[in-house]
Amino acid sequence: MTAIMKRELGSYFNSAIGYIVLAVFYFFSGMFFYLYCLLSNTASMNYLFLSMLMIVMLIIPIITMRSFSEEKRQKTDQALLTAPVSLTEIVMGKFLGAFLLYCMCNAIYILYAIILSFYASPDWPVLMSTMLGMLLMGAALIAIDMFISALTESQIIAAVISIGVGLLIYMLDSISGVINVEWISDILHNISFDAHFTNFINGIINLTSVVFFLSVIAVFLFLCVRVFEKRRWS
């Protein structure tokens, strides 16, 4: 699994994808940091994190679009399927490689907080809680988008569908607010990423929200394994 993780992470930087992802993430986070923190003269980074949610929804499909679709297109997935490792290790290795790149993106928030500490006193517990929420939500999106990548041979199709799913997830809480059928509205609210992320940005590490994101990760990684298990025996 470690070898696959290193291979996956290395592949991002052997191509331009890793550098583009980091550049785009740092550009927008830096712009929002300047607008909402430095220009507004506030130590709160909440608006920065909230503004970055949309960027995250667009960035993660770029990270994951090639996870399995490129392997299938180049027929190198056959080597993976016959390798002396389990399918679970293959999927976990690729997941961890993508997640580490996402962690590199989020590390910039620590630098922003340090910069703020020269002028004010950032609320470190809230900052750490929010970063945990960003990492959990990002990991859940990575798992979902990897499953989408496992279903197609086209990186473009994987990216487009993943972006569409990400935008739907982003709007789910708003959609639940305009539905008049109470039980449907409640279901949509309960599975909304935004509703669970709100706990973290308020400095509340809610066990229910943590379990929700971990469950999403587990379910979609399990589905990835099932997709390749079916392919191995077909």
N, C-alpha and C positions, 0 to 999 in steps of 0.2 A: 504493500500500500504506500509506503514512504517513497519508493522508487517512482511509482506512478504519480504521486503528488509532486515530486521534484520535476519529473518530466513535463507535467501539465503546467506548472508554474514557469519552468524554463521556456516552454513553447510560447508563452505570452511575450517574452522579451526577446526571443529569437525572431519574432515578427514585430510589426509595429503596434499590434493591439495593446500590449501592456503599456507602452509609452503614451499612446493616444488616450487610453482610459485614464491614466494618472493625470495627464495634461488637462483633459476636459474637466475632471473632477476638481483638481486644484484651482483651475481658472474660475469656475463658477463658485466654489466655496470661498475663494479669496475675494471675489466680487461681492458676494453676499455678506462676508465678514466685514468688508470695508463699509458697505452701505448700512448694515443693521447694527454694527457694533462701534466701529471707529467714528463714522460720520455722525451717528446718532448719540455718541458719547454714553454708551451703556455697557455694562458688564454681562448682561444677559445674552446668551447665544441661542435662545429659543427660536427666534425668527430665522436665524441662519439654518438651524436644523430643519425647520418646517419647510423652508424654501428649497432645501436640498433633496427633499423627498421625491419631487418630480424628476430631478436629475438622476437620482438612484434608480428610479423606475426605467430610465432610458439607458443608463450605463450598464446595468447588470445583463440585459440581453446581449450587449456587445461582448461581455466577458464570456457568456455561456454559449453563444450561438454555434461555436465550433467544437464544443465539448465532445459530442458524439456524432453530429452530422458530418463533420469533416472526416472523421475516422471511417464512417460508412461510405462517404463519397470516394475516398482514396483506397477503400477496401482494406485498410490497416486494422479495422475492427476484428477481422478474422484472426490476426495475430494476438490481439487482446483476449479474444474468446478462447483461444487454445493455450494461452499462457498458464503457467503453473500457479495461478492465484485465483481466488474465488471472485465471482462477479461482484459480491459485496465490497471486496477490497478494491476492485477496479473503480466502481462507482464512488466509493468513499475517497479514494485517491484523487480522482478528478474534482470531486466536490471540495476537498480541502485545498487543492491547488487554486481553484477559482476563489475560494473564501479568503485565502491568504492575500491574493491580489486586492480584494475588496478591503481587507484590513489595512493594507498599505495606503489605500485611498483615505480611509477614516483616520489614520494616524495624524493627518494634518490638523485635526481639531485640537490636539494636545498643544501644537505649536501656537495656534490662535489663542488658546487659554493662557499660555505662558506670556504671550505678548500683552494680553489684557491685564495680567497680574502686575505689570509695571505701572499701570494707571489706576487700577481698581482691584477689588477682591472678587474674583469669580466664585460662584457657588459650586465648589468642586463636587460635592455629593450629587447635585442635580446634573452636573456635566457628565459625571461617570455613569449615572443612571441613564441619561439620554444616549450616551455612546453605546451602552449595553443594548438599549432598545434598537439603535441603528444597526448594530451587528447582528442581533437576532432576526430583525426584519429582513436585512440583506441576505442572511443565510437562508431564510425561508424562500425568498425570491429566487435565489440561486438554485435551490432544489427544484422549484417549480419549472424554471427555465431550462434546467438540465433535462428534465423529463420531456419537455417540448422538443429539445434538441435530439433526444433519443428516438423521436418518432419520425424524423425526416432526414433526408440526405442533403438538403439545401440549407446552407448557413443563412441565406437571405430569408427564406420562409421561416426558419426557426426564430430569427431576430424579429421579423414583423409580427408573428403570432405572439412572441414573448412581450413585445412592447404593447400590443393590444391587451393582453392579459394583465400586464402591469398597470396600464391606465384604468382598466376596469376595477382592479383591486384598489387603486388610488381613489376612485370615485364611489366605491361601494358604500361608505358611510353616508355620503350625500344622497345616494340613490335610496338608501333605507329611510331617509328622512322625508321623502316625498311619496312613499308608498302608503296607501291608506289601510291596507290589510295588516293588522297589528302583528300577527304571528310571522308573516313574511318579513316585515320590517325588523322584527327582533332577531330573526335568523341572520339577515344581512348585516345587522349591526354587530352581532356576536362574532361573525367571521371576518369583519372588517379589520384590516391591518392598522388603519388609522386610529380606530377606537382603542386598540390595544397599545399602540405606540404612544398615545396621549398619556397613559399612566407613567411611562418612563420619562417623558419630557417634563412632567410635573414632579419628578423626583420620587415617584412611587414605583418600587420594584414589586409589582403584583405577581404573585405565584401563578395565578390563572393566565396572565398574559405570557409569562415565561413558558408555561406548559403549552399554551396555544401555539407559539412559534416553533417550539421544539417538536410538537406533534406534526405540524405542517412539514417540517424538514424530514422527519422520519417517514411520513406517508409517501412523499414524492421521491425520496431516495429508494424506498421499497419498490415503488412503481417502476423506477428506472431499472432496478435489478430484475424485476419480472419481465420487462420488455426484452432485455438481453438474454434472460434465461429462455424465453420463448424462441428467440433468434438462434441461440446455441443449439436447441434441439430440433429446429425446423430444417 
